[in-house]
Amino acid sequence: MEKKVVYSIRLSRLMSVIALLVLASSLLGSGCRKGVAPQAEVEASDQAGQLQVVDPGDPWFEPIETQAGLVFHHVNGHDVKYYMPEITAGGAGWFDLEGDGDLDVYFVQSGVIGQELALNPPNQLFRNEGDGVFTDITDSSGAGDQGYGMGLATGDYDGDGDVDLYVTNYGPNTMLRNNGDGTFTDVTEVTGTGNADWGASAVFLDYDADGDLDLYCTNYIYWSPKVERTCGHSSSNYDYCAPVIYQAPTADILYRNDGDGTFTDVSKESGIQSELGTGLGVVCLDFNGDGYVDIYVANDGMRNVLWVNQGDGTFLNEALLAGCAVDQDGRAKAGMGVSVADVDEDGNPDLLVVNLNKESDSFYRNQGEYFIEEAALVGLSTVSRMFTRFGVGFADFDNDGRLDIYQANGKVTKQEGPFVPGGDPYAEPNILVKGTETGRFEEVSPRGGVAEDLIHVSRAAAFADFDNDGGMDILVANLNGTPYLLRNVAPDRGGWIGFDVREMAGGPALGAKVSFQIGERTIVREIRTGSSYMAASDPRIHVGLGGTNDGPSSITVRWSDGTTQQFTDEFTPGQYHTLKRES
């Protein structure tokens, strides 16, 4: 063949076309890189059985981590033994370190299970210089925690206007107070937030509506090297065990902010301790519109939990009654990451939980008092089930007025067969699905929205418009590898408008609900940084305008303590507008 054709096979069709793939691989030789068929898609074109190469389309993202200066390499410490925390790690996030409007980056590092913490490589902090370049300021910042790291939560817990960091670890978690001068102080002991279990995702929230931020932390399982099991799979090779092997679910932790720089563990009296689970993902939402923040937890292999806030400091798990504990067939899935958004713009936040390969996504559409599981109806069932998904998020990446979804993927058991992506038996490509005018989602080609294959073991996915150009970008943490910084270059990107909602002291107004109209659209967004998987994202509201170029004339903000404020101004599209609390 004079011209080598580059093929890409959707994994969902792998079993049905495996013979074709093997033949194509032998014919194309170097056309397949690292045993993975690249981007162009093979389609049967006519009755004669001829093949056409379908144009994969223009990329939506450009990887720029190297030129941006994000020099980081995650280490999970795997050697001979398969320690369970090694396969779950990989947190990262965005936050505004200095309040200068530029989002900075924090990577959570891991290390080696069982060795002295001082020997672990530190977490790393990168300052955004505002010109598309980041500078590593870990050494001078004091933010280089050396626990066996998992995830990240961001929020201004002490109300001084500076965003603080909470790092979850296998082992004691760490609270890092932002001093306002580019440095941090470890205040874990002072705040009383050093839960020593196996922490996963965490979120700051104002559950008691008193105006200061409390803290919720998921715990995965009770585990130590002493209880590690030996597991193997179809080839009898050693591998990581499933969580059910340990039979050791645990309770999550809820810390109440006492307003004096300290927290109190209220897990028992609040009711949180009444349920054991295998929590990996967590997100906050006012699911029923009563003004109190609720908490949703994605459990791995167990029923998911919806902690409904009773308004008196206590919570009840109403996931089964609300229809978001299991899938439409009544099965509990391997919940990993979770995201929330008002997808259909009816004023009610909808939920998306991503799961293990061979298990489809769970898309729970909010009906106001209950959810309906509609993954198949919205087109997410088939496209998702061939991957193991962790990081996930809704965003309007092409600014057409409809939310899209990005999913960060990576296996937890070794892949076998003729094709091992990237030479790593746990590696997978990530995927991007586009929201359509019919209300369904369709996978974007090229896969993952990138021109060249990006195949690693991805975990956290954090979302932000880091360069303030109106296109939502993505930060992906890769297990035992370097990260992705995916700059938005979506073709024919539409207009947009953004809002930066802040408390009086200047910190992000987490838990605030923002409502406004643009044309016939009624838009309701809640300010949050915590969702996805062990990640922290941009707290600002970003709205794609589609075919219109109008901004709202009035905006209502309901703050976390229940008070409201109305903003009337000329909200010009194409920029971020600050909405700051007055009293």
C-alpha positions in Angstrom: 0.0 0.0 0.0 1.5 3.4 -1.0 -0.6 5.3 1.4 -0.9 4.1 5.0 -4.3 4.6 6.5 -4.5 5.3 10.2 -7.3 3.5 11.9 -9.1 4.1 15.2 -11.7 1.6 16.5 -14.2 2.6 19.1 -13.7 0.3 22.0 -17.4 -0.4 22.1 -17.0 -2.3 18.8 -13.9 -4.1 19.8 -15.3 -7.5 20.2 -17.3 -7.4 17.0 -14.4 -6.3 14.8 -11.4 -7.8 16.5 -10.6 -9.9 13.4 -10.5 -6.8 11.3 -8.2 -5.0 13.7 -5.7 -7.8 13.7 -5.7 -7.8 9.9 -5.4 -4.0 9.8 -2.5 -4.1 12.2 -0.6 -6.5 10.1 -1.2 -4.5 6.9 -0.4 -1.1 8.3 2.7 -1.8 10.4 3.8 1.4 11.9 0.5 3.0 11.3 -0.6 1.7 14.7 1.3 3.3 17.6 2.0 1.4 20.8 -0.6 -1.3 19.8 -3.4 1.2 19.8 -5.3 2.1 16.6 -5.2 5.9 16.4 -7.8 8.5 15.5 -9.5 8.0 12.1 -12.6 5.9 12.5 -13.2 2.7 10.4 -16.8 2.4 9.1 -18.4 -0.2 6.8 -19.4 2.0 3.8 -21.4 -0.1 1.4 -22.8 -3.5 0.6 -19.5 -4.5 -1.2 -17.8 -4.4 2.2 -15.4 -1.5 1.2 -14.0 0.6 4.0 -14.0 4.3 4.3 -11.9 6.5 6.6 -14.2 9.0 8.2 -12.7 12.4 9.0 -12.5 12.5 12.8 -13.1 16.3 12.8 -11.1 19.1 14.4 -9.8 18.8 17.9 -11.4 20.5 20.8 -8.4 20.6 23.1 -4.6 21.2 22.7 -2.3 19.6 25.3 0.0 22.4 26.5 1.3 21.1 29.9 5.0 21.1 28.7 5.1 24.6 27.3 3.0 25.8 30.2 5.7 24.6 32.7 3.6 22.1 34.6 6.6 19.8 35.4 5.1 17.1 37.6 5.3 13.3 37.6 3.0 11.4 39.9 4.5 8.4 41.8 2.3 5.7 43.3 5.2 3.6 44.6 4.2 0.2 43.1 7.0 -2.3 43.2 6.1 -6.0 43.8 3.1 -6.0 46.1 -0.2 -4.7 44.8 -1.2 -2.3 47.6 -4.8 -1.1 47.1 -4.2 2.7 47.5 -1.7 2.7 44.6 -4.4 2.2 42.0 -6.8 4.9 43.3 -4.5 7.9 43.8 -4.1 11.0 41.6 -5.7 14.3 42.8 -5.3 17.8 41.5 -7.1 21.1 41.3 -7.4 24.8 40.5 -7.6 27.7 42.9 -6.7 31.4 43.0 -3.7 31.5 45.3 -3.3 35.2 45.5 -6.7 36.6 44.5 -5.3 38.1 41.3 -7.9 36.5 39.0 -5.5 33.9 37.7 -6.1 30.3 38.6 -3.1 28.4 40.0 -2.6 24.6 40.1 -2.0 22.1 42.9 -1.0 18.5 42.3 -1.4 15.8 45.0 1.6 13.5 45.1 1.7 10.0 46.7 5.0 8.2 47.2 5.6 4.7 48.7 3.2 2.9 51.0 4.9 2.2 54.4 8.0 4.3 54.1 8.7 7.4 56.2 6.6 10.3 55.0 9.6 12.5 54.9 11.0 10.3 52.1 7.9 10.8 49.9 8.0 13.4 47.1 6.0 16.5 48.0 2.8 17.8 46.6 3.5 20.6 44.1 2.1 24.1 43.7 2.3 26.0 40.5 1.6 29.8 40.3 -0.1 31.1 37.2 2.0 33.9 35.8 -0.9 35.2 33.7 0.8 34.6 30.4 0.1 30.9 29.9 3.1 29.9 31.9 3.2 28.4 35.4 6.0 28.5 38.0 6.7 25.8 40.6 6.7 27.6 43.9 6.4 24.5 46.1 9.6 25.1 48.1 8.8 28.6 49.0 5.1 28.1 49.6 5.1 25.5 52.4 2.4 23.6 50.5 4.4 20.5 49.8 2.7 18.0 52.0 4.4 14.6 52.0 1.5 12.3 53.0 0.6 9.4 50.7 -1.7 11.8 48.8 -5.2 11.2 47.4 -7.4 14.2 46.7 -7.9 18.0 47.2 -10.6 20.4 48.4 -10.5 24.2 48.2 -12.3 26.8 50.2 -11.8 29.9 52.4 -12.6 28.1 55.7 -11.4 31.0 58.0 -13.2 33.8 56.1 -10.1 35.9 55.4 -10.6 36.0 51.7 -7.8 33.6 50.9 -8.5 30.1 49.5 -7.2 27.3 51.8 -6.3 23.7 50.8 -7.4 20.4 52.3 -5.4 17.4 51.2 -6.8 13.9 51.7 -4.3 11.1 52.2 -4.0 7.4 52.9 -3.2 8.3 56.5 -3.8 11.6 58.3 -5.3 14.4 56.1 -3.7 17.8 56.0 -5.2 21.3 56.3 -3.1 24.1 54.7 -4.1 27.6 55.7 -3.4 30.3 53.0 -1.4 33.1 54.7 -2.2 35.6 51.9 1.4 36.1 50.9 1.9 33.0 48.7 2.7 30.7 51.6 0.8 28.2 53.6 0.8 26.9 57.2 0.0 23.4 58.2 -2.9 23.9 60.7 -4.1 20.3 60.8 -3.6 19.9 64.5 -5.0 23.3 65.4 -8.1 22.8 63.3 -8.6 19.2 64.4 -9.2 18.0 60.8 -6.5 15.3 60.6 -8.7 12.3 60.0 -6.3 9.3 59.8 -8.4 6.9 57.8 -8.1 6.4 54.0 -9.5 9.7 52.7 -10.7 10.1 49.2 -12.7 13.1 47.9 -13.6 16.0 50.1 -15.7 19.2 49.8 -16.1 22.5 51.7 -19.7 23.4 52.4 -21.9 25.4 54.7 -24.3 22.7 55.9 -25.6 24.6 58.9 -26.2 27.9 57.0 -24.2 29.9 59.5 -21.9 31.6 57.0 -18.7 29.7 57.5 -17.5 26.6 55.6 -17.7 23.2 57.1 -15.9 20.1 55.7 -17.0 16.7 54.4 -14.5 14.0 53.6 -15.3 10.6 52.1 -13.4 7.6 53.4 -12.8 4.6 51.1 -12.2 1.4 53.1 -10.4 0.3 56.3 -7.1 -0.9 55.0 -3.5 -1.4 55.9 -0.6 -3.4 54.4 -1.2 -6.0 57.1 -4.6 -6.9 55.6 -3.6 -6.8 51.9 -4.8 -9.8 50.0 -3.3 -11.6 47.0 -5.6 -11.3 44.0 -5.3 -12.5 40.4 -7.5 -12.4 37.3 -8.1 -14.4 34.2 -4.4 -14.9 33.4 -3.6 -15.7 37.1 -1.3 -12.7 37.2 -1.2 -10.7 40.4 -3.3 -7.6 40.4 -5.2 -5.2 42.6 -8.1 -6.5 44.5 -11.7 -5.3 44.3 -12.9 -3.5 47.4 -15.5 -6.2 48.2 -12.6 -8.5 48.9 -11.7 -6.6 52.1 -15.3 -6.4 53.4 -14.3 -3.3 55.2 -16.5 -0.3 54.4 -16.1 2.7 56.6 -18.0 5.9 57.6 -17.3 9.3 56.2 -16.4 12.4 58.3 -18.3 15.7 58.7 -16.4 18.5 60.4 -18.4 21.5 61.7 -16.6 24.9 61.5 -16.7 26.5 64.9 -15.9 29.9 63.6 -12.7 30.3 65.7 -10.2 28.5 63.5 -11.2 25.0 64.8 -13.5 22.3 63.6 -15.6 19.7 65.6 -16.2 16.2 64.3 -20.0 15.9 64.2 -20.2 12.7 62.2 -22.1 10.9 64.9 -24.6 13.5 66.0 -25.3 14.6 62.4 -26.2 11.0 61.3 -23.3 10.7 58.8 -21.7 7.9 60.9 -24.9 5.8 60.7 -24.0 4.6 57.2 -20.9 2.6 56.1 -19.7 2.9 52.6 -16.8 2.9 50.1 -16.9 6.6 49.2 -14.8 7.8 46.3 -16.7 10.8 44.9 -18.7 13.5 46.6 -20.6 16.6 45.5 -22.9 19.1 47.3 -26.2 20.3 45.9 -29.6 21.6 47.1 -31.4 18.6 45.6 -35.0 19.5 46.7 -34.7 23.3 46.7 -35.4 23.8 50.4 -32.4 26.1 50.9 -30.2 23.6 52.7 -27.2 21.9 51.1 -27.4 18.2 50.6 -24.5 15.7 50.1 -24.2 13.0 47.5 -21.6 10.3 47.8 -20.6 7.8 45.0 -19.8 4.4 46.6 -17.6 1.8 45.0 -19.7 -1.4 44.7 -22.2 -0.3 47.2 -25.4 1.8 47.0 -24.8 5.5 46.6 -25.8 7.9 49.4 -27.9 11.1 49.3 -27.6 12.8 52.7 -30.6 15.1 52.8 -30.1 18.0 55.1 -32.9 18.2 57.7 -32.1 21.9 58.6 -31.4 21.1 62.2 -27.8 19.9 61.9 -28.8 16.3 61.0 -28.9 14.3 57.8 -31.0 11.4 56.5 -29.9 9.1 53.7 -32.8 9.3 51.3 -31.0 7.9 48.2 -33.3 4.9 47.8 -36.4 6.9 48.2 -35.1 9.6 45.9 -34.1 7.1 43.2 -30.4 7.8 43.1 -28.9 4.9 45.1 -28.8 2.3 42.3 -29.2 2.1 38.6 -32.5 1.6 36.7 -32.2 -2.2 37.2 -31.7 -1.9 40.9 -28.0 -2.6 40.9 -25.3 -0.9 42.9 -22.4 0.0 40.7 -18.7 0.8 41.2 -19.2 4.5 41.7 -16.1 6.6 41.1 -16.5 10.2 40.2 -19.6 12.3 40.3 -20.8 15.6 38.8 -23.9 17.7 39.1 -25.5 20.3 36.8 -28.9 21.5 35.7 -28.6 19.8 32.3 -32.2 20.5 31.1 -32.4 24.0 32.7 -35.5 23.2 34.7 -34.1 24.6 37.9 -33.3 21.2 39.4 -29.7 19.9 39.6 -29.1 16.6 37.9 -26.5 14.0 38.9 -24.0 11.9 36.9 -22.1 9.0 38.4 -19.3 7.3 36.5 -18.5 3.6 37.1 -16.3 0.6 36.3 -16.0 -0.8 32.8 -18.9 -3.0 31.7 -21.1 -0.7 33.9 -22.7 2.2 32.2 -22.9 5.7 33.6 -25.7 6.5 35.9 -27.5 9.8 34.9 -30.1 10.8 37.5 -32.5 13.4 36.2 -33.9 15.5 39.0 -37.7 15.8 39.1 -37.8 18.1 42.1 -38.5 15.5 44.8 -36.9 12.4 43.2 -34.6 11.3 40.4 -35.2 9.1 37.3 -32.2 7.2 36.0 -31.9 8.0 32.3 -28.4 7.1 31.1 -29.7 5.0 28.2 -32.3 7.6 27.2 -29.7 10.4 27.0 -27.1 8.3 25.1 -24.6 7.7 27.9 -25.0 4.0 28.3 -23.1 2.5 25.4 -20.4 5.1 25.1 -19.4 4.8 28.7 -19.4 1.2 29.6 -16.2 0.1 27.8 -14.1 2.3 30.1 -13.4 2.7 33.8 -14.2 6.3 34.5 -12.9 8.4 37.4 -12.7 12.2 36.9 -15.8 13.7 35.3 -17.4 17.0 34.7 -20.2 19.0 32.9 -19.1 22.1 31.0 -20.2 23.9 27.8 -16.9 23.4 26.0 -18.0 24.7 22.6 -20.3 27.5 24.1 -23.3 26.4 22.1 -25.6 26.7 25.1 -25.6 23.0 25.9 -23.5 21.2 28.5 -21.0 18.6 27.4 -19.2 15.9 29.5 -15.5 15.0 29.8 -14.5 11.7 31.4 -11.0 10.7 32.6 -10.5 7.0 32.3 -8.1 4.4 33.6 -8.5 0.7 34.6 -8.1 -0.8 38.0 -7.4 -4.3 36.7 -4.9 -5.2 34.0 -6.1 -5.2 30.4 -5.3 -8.3 28.4 -5.4 -9.1 24.7 -3.6 -8.1 21.5 -3.7 -4.3 22.2 -2.4 -2.8 25.4 -2.9 1.0 25.2 0.3 3.0 25.7 2.2 -0.1 26.8 0.4 0.2 30.2 -2.1 -2.5 31.1 -4.2 0.0 33.0 -4.1 2.9 30.5 -7.2 4.1 28.5 -8.1 7.1 26.4 -10.4 9.7 27.9 -13.6 10.6 26.2 -15.6 13.7 25.4 -19.3 13.7 24.7 -21.3 16.6 23.3 -24.7 17.7 24.4 -27.1 18.0 21.5 -30.3 19.9 20.8 -32.3 16.7 21.2 -31.2 16.3 24.9 -29.0 13.4 24.1 -25.2 13.1 24.3 -22.9 12.0 21.4 -19.2 11.1 21.6 -16.9 13.6 19.9 -14.4 12.5 17.4 -11.4 12.6 17.6 -11.7 10.6 20.8 -11.2 12.8 23.9 -11.3 15.9 21.7 -7.5 15.7 21.0 -5.7 15.4 17.7 -3.2 12.7 18.9 -3.8 9.8 21.2 -3.5 10.6 24.9 -3.6 7.2 26.7 -2.6 7.0 30.4 -4.2 6.0 33.6 -6.2 9.1 34.3 -7.8 9.9 37.7 -8.7 13.5 38.7 -10.2 15.9 36.1 -10.5 19.5 37.2 -12.2 22.2 35.1 -11.4 25.8 34.7 -11.0 28.7 32.2 -7.4 29.2 33.3 -6.6 31.7 30.6 -9.8 33.6 30.9 -10.7 33.4 27.2 -14.1 32.0 27.6 -13.3 28.4 26.8 -13.4 25.8 29.6 -10.1 24.0 29.9 -9.2 20.7 31.7 -6.5 19.6 34.0 -6.1 15.8 34.2 -4.0 14.0 36.8 -2.5 10.7 35.6 -1.5 7.9 37.9 2.3 7.2 37.8 2.7 9.8 35.0 2.7 13.4 33.9 -0.6 15.4 33.7 -2.5 16.8 30.9 -3.3 20.5 30.6 -5.9 20.7 27.8 -6.4 24.2 26.5 -9.8 24.7 24.8 -9.5 25.2 21.0 -13.0 24.0 20.1 -13.9 24.9 16.5 -16.6 27.5 16.0 -16.8 28.3 19.7 -19.8 30.5 20.5 -20.2 33.4 22.8 -20.1 33.3 26.5 -20.5 35.1 29.8 -19.1 34.4 33.3 -19.7 35.3 36.9 -17.2 35.3 39.8 -19.4 35.2 43.0 -17.6 36.2 46.2 -18.2 36.6 49.9 -17.6 40.0 51.6 -14.0 39.0 52.5 -13.3 38.0 48.9 -13.3 34.2 49.0 -15.5 32.2 46.6 -19.1 32.0 47.8 -19.4 28.3 48.0 -23.0 27.1 48.3 -24.5 30.3 46.8 -27.2 29.7 44.3 -27.3 32.1 41.3 -30.4 32.5 39.1 -30.9 34.6 35.9 -32.5 34.5 32.5 -30.9 34.9 29.1 -33.6 35.0 26.4 -35.9 32.0 27.0 -33.3 30.2 29.1 -33.7 30.1 32.9 -30.2 29.4 34.3 -29.6 28.2 37.9 -26.1 27.5 39.1 -24.7 26.6 42.5 -21.2 27.8 43.4 -18.9 24.8 44.1 -15.3 23.7 43.6 -15.7 20.0 44.7 -16.9 17.3 42.3 -15.4 15.0 39.8 -12.9 12.6 41.6 -10.4 13.9 44.2 -10.4 17.3 42.3 -11.1 21.0 42.8 -12.4 23.1 40.0 -12.9 26.8 39.1 -15.7 28.2 41.3 -16.8 30.7 38.7 -19.9 30.3 36.6 -19.4 29.9 32.9 -22.3 30.0 30.5 -22.1 29.3 26.7 -24.5 31.6 24.9 -25.1 29.6 21.7 -26.7 31.7 19.0 -27.4 34.7 21.2 -25.1 37.5 22.3 -27.2 38.8 25.2 -26.4 38.9 28.9 -28.9 38.9 31.7 -30.4 42.2 33.0 -30.9 41.0 36.5 -29.2 38.3 38.7 -30.4 36.9 42.0 -27.9 35.3 44.4 -29.1 33.3 47.4 -26.1 33.1 49.7 -25.3 29.9 51.8 -26.9 31.4 54.9 -30.3 31.9 53.1 -30.1 35.6 52.5 -30.6 37.0 49.0 -29.2 39.8 47.0 -30.1 41.1 43.5 -27.7 42.5 41.0 -28.7 44.7 38.2 -26.1 46.0 35.8 -25.1 45.8 32.1 -23.7 42.3 32.1 -21.7 42.3 28.8 -21.0 39.0 27.2 -17.4 37.9 26.6 -16.1 38.6 30.1 -16.3 37.6 33.8 -18.4 39.8 36.1 -17.8 39.9 39.8 -20.8 39.6 42.1 -19.7 40.4 45.6 -21.8 40.1 48.7 -22.6 43.4 50.4 -23.8 42.3 53.9 
